[in-house]
Amino acid sequence: MRELEHKLNNLPNTYFDFIHGITTYANKKPERYRAIMEFLNDNPNATPSDVTGFVMTQPDFFEDDVRNNPTVANVM
């Protein structure tokens, strides 16, 4: 995860909430981490908006939304 944090911190105009959101998403599944790292390695000039756009197009992006997960929604 440190490598991902390092890459995200080195993007232009990065900010704490962006880094926190992307690392939280990546922490949930190893496939997410690999996909984001691959995206960053393939797109060395990516911006935070590019990374966010990439993550939002992932098939499992909405899995973490409490509205799509009744078990989590009932706890809240």
N, C-alpha and C positions, 0 to 999 in steps of 0.2 A: 504494500500500500504506500510505502514511502516513495517509491519510484513514481507512482501516479500523482501523489501530492506534489512532488518536485516538478513534474511536467506541468501540472495545472498552475502552480505558482509562477512558472516561467512564461505563461501565456501573456499576451499584451492585455492590459486593462482588467486583470483578474481581480476577484474580490472574495472575501471570506465566505459569504453565503453560497456562492457558486461552488467553491472548492468543497465546502461541507456537503452540499447537495449531491454533487457528483461522487464524492467518496462514499457517502452513505448508500447511494444507489449501487455502486460497484461492490461494496462490502456484502451485499445480500447474496450474491451468487458469483462463483468463480468465472462463469461465462461472461458476466457483465464486465468484470475487471478486464478479462482478456480482450473483449470487444472494444472497450474504451482505449486500452493501451495500443491496440492495433490501429485504431482510428488516429490516435495522436502520432504514432510512428509513421503512418502513411500520409499524414497532413501536418508537416512541421510548422506551417504558417497558420494553423487553426487559431481561431479566436474563441473566447468563452461562448459566444453565440453559436459558433459552428459546433462546438462540443454539446451544448444544450440541445441544439437541433438534432444532432445525431442520436443522443440518448432518447429524445422524445419520439423518435421513429422506431425504436426497438419494440419488438412484439410484446415484450413483458413489461413495458413501461408502466402501464396502469395497474399491474398486479399489486403494487404497494398502496394504492389509493384505498382508503378505508371504505369508501362507498362501493368498491368492488370486492371487498373482503368482509363478509358479515361477521366473522369471528372477531376481527379487530374492531369493527364498528360497534359491536355490542359491549366491548370492554370500555369504550370511550364514553 
